[in-house]
Amino acid sequence: MFPAIAVMVGGGVALIRSPEPTMRSAIQHFAAGVIFCVLATELLPDLLHRRMPLVTVIGFSLGVAAMLGLKYFAERKIIKMPHRRTGRLP
């Protein structure tokens, strides 16, 4: 129940005031850290116990490639639309 409440409160605050780019970056880094923590504690031990290192390496490689591709295309779009960089119109 707490995560649902946190999402609703955070969404309401974001509707009223858009976060600055530094705050947005901090939130994204925190979320990425949580995801890696879950992977390390929940999925990796099971995959290593089943002796599936190839699946683990392929999965992590595809995940990293997807994140880097997403970053590349997002930055490319920001460069084309500079007024979106700060979240404010000129």
Rosetta constraint file for C-alpha pairs under 8 A:
AtomPair CA 1 CA 5 HARMONIC 6.35 0.50
AtomPair CA 2 CA 6 HARMONIC 6.08 0.50
AtomPair CA 3 CA 7 HARMONIC 6.15 0.50
AtomPair CA 4 CA 8 HARMONIC 6.29 0.50
AtomPair CA 5 CA 9 HARMONIC 6.11 0.50
AtomPair CA 6 CA 10 HARMONIC 5.91 0.50
AtomPair CA 7 CA 11 HARMONIC 5.95 0.50
AtomPair CA 8 CA 12 HARMONIC 6.15 0.50
AtomPair CA 9 CA 13 HARMONIC 6.21 0.50
AtomPair CA 10 CA 14 HARMONIC 6.12 0.50
AtomPair CA 11 CA 15 HARMONIC 6.21 0.50
AtomPair CA 12 CA 16 HARMONIC 6.53 0.50
AtomPair CA 13 CA 17 HARMONIC 6.05 0.50
AtomPair CA 13 CA 18 HARMONIC 7.80 0.50
AtomPair CA 14 CA 18 HARMONIC 4.98 0.50
AtomPair CA 14 CA 19 HARMONIC 6.69 0.50
AtomPair CA 18 CA 87 HARMONIC 7.83 0.50
AtomPair CA 19 CA 23 HARMONIC 5.96 0.50
AtomPair CA 19 CA 24 HARMONIC 5.98 0.50
AtomPair CA 20 CA 24 HARMONIC 6.16 0.50
AtomPair CA 20 CA 86 HARMONIC 7.52 0.50
AtomPair CA 20 CA 87 HARMONIC 7.98 0.50
AtomPair CA 21 CA 25 HARMONIC 6.06 0.50
AtomPair CA 21 CA 86 HARMONIC 6.82 0.50
AtomPair CA 22 CA 26 HARMONIC 6.21 0.50
AtomPair CA 23 CA 27 HARMONIC 6.20 0.50
AtomPair CA 24 CA 28 HARMONIC 6.22 0.50
AtomPair CA 25 CA 29 HARMONIC 6.14 0.50
AtomPair CA 26 CA 30 HARMONIC 6.14 0.50
AtomPair CA 27 CA 31 HARMONIC 6.19 0.50
AtomPair CA 28 CA 32 HARMONIC 6.16 0.50
AtomPair CA 29 CA 33 HARMONIC 6.16 0.50
AtomPair CA 30 CA 34 HARMONIC 6.29 0.50
AtomPair CA 31 CA 35 HARMONIC 6.30 0.50
AtomPair CA 32 CA 36 HARMONIC 6.23 0.50
AtomPair CA 33 CA 37 HARMONIC 6.04 0.50
AtomPair CA 34 CA 38 HARMONIC 6.23 0.50
AtomPair CA 35 CA 39 HARMONIC 6.23 0.50
AtomPair CA 36 CA 40 HARMONIC 6.05 0.50
AtomPair CA 37 CA 41 HARMONIC 6.16 0.50
AtomPair CA 38 CA 42 HARMONIC 5.62 0.50
AtomPair CA 38 CA 43 HARMONIC 7.37 0.50
AtomPair CA 39 CA 43 HARMONIC 5.06 0.50
AtomPair CA 39 CA 44 HARMONIC 6.15 0.50
AtomPair CA 40 CA 44 HARMONIC 5.32 0.50
AtomPair CA 40 CA 45 HARMONIC 7.37 0.50
AtomPair CA 41 CA 45 HARMONIC 6.82 0.50
AtomPair CA 42 CA 46 HARMONIC 7.11 0.50
AtomPair CA 43 CA 47 HARMONIC 6.24 0.50
AtomPair CA 44 CA 48 HARMONIC 5.99 0.50
AtomPair CA 44 CA 56 HARMONIC 7.57 0.50
AtomPair CA 45 CA 49 HARMONIC 5.94 0.50
AtomPair CA 46 CA 50 HARMONIC 6.25 0.50
AtomPair CA 47 CA 51 HARMONIC 6.29 0.50
AtomPair CA 47 CA 52 HARMONIC 5.54 0.50
AtomPair CA 47 CA 53 HARMONIC 7.12 0.50
AtomPair CA 47 CA 56 HARMONIC 6.86 0.50
AtomPair CA 48 CA 52 HARMONIC 5.93 0.50
AtomPair CA 48 CA 53 HARMONIC 6.41 0.50
AtomPair CA 52 CA 56 HARMONIC 6.47 0.50
AtomPair CA 53 CA 57 HARMONIC 6.12 0.50
AtomPair CA 54 CA 58 HARMONIC 6.08 0.50
AtomPair CA 55 CA 59 HARMONIC 5.95 0.50
AtomPair CA 56 CA 60 HARMONIC 6.15 0.50
AtomPair CA 57 CA 61 HARMONIC 5.99 0.50
AtomPair CA 58 CA 62 HARMONIC 6.10 0.50
AtomPair CA 59 CA 63 HARMONIC 6.14 0.50
AtomPair CA 60 CA 64 HARMONIC 6.13 0.50
AtomPair CA 61 CA 65 HARMONIC 6.09 0.50
AtomPair CA 62 CA 66 HARMONIC 6.04 0.50
AtomPair CA 63 CA 67 HARMONIC 6.27 0.50
AtomPair CA 64 CA 68 HARMONIC 6.16 0.50
AtomPair CA 65 CA 69 HARMONIC 5.97 0.50
AtomPair CA 66 CA 70 HARMONIC 6.04 0.50
AtomPair CA 67 CA 71 HARMONIC 6.18 0.50
AtomPair CA 68 CA 72 HARMONIC 6.10 0.50
AtomPair CA 69 CA 73 HARMONIC 6.24 0.50
AtomPair CA 70 CA 74 HARMONIC 5.98 0.50
AtomPair CA 71 CA 75 HARMONIC 6.04 0.50
AtomPair CA 72 CA 76 HARMONIC 6.13 0.50
AtomPair CA 73 CA 77 HARMONIC 6.20 0.50
AtomPair CA 74 CA 78 HARMONIC 6.32 0.50
AtomPair CA 75 CA 79 HARMONIC 6.23 0.50
AtomPair CA 76 CA 80 HARMONIC 6.54 0.50
AtomPair CA 77 CA 81 HARMONIC 6.36 0.50
AtomPair CA 78 CA 82 HARMONIC 5.87 0.50
AtomPair CA 78 CA 84 HARMONIC 6.48 0.50
AtomPair CA 78 CA 85 HARMONIC 6.04 0.50
AtomPair CA 81 CA 85 HARMONIC 7.41 0.50
AtomPair CA 83 CA 87 HARMONIC 7.02 0.50
AtomPair CA 83 CA 88 HARMONIC 6.51 0.50
AtomPair CA 83 CA 89 HARMONIC 5.69 0.50
AtomPair CA 83 CA 90 HARMONIC 6.12 0.50
AtomPair CA 84 CA 88 HARMONIC 6.47 0.50
AtomPair CA 84 CA 89 HARMONIC 7.17 0.50
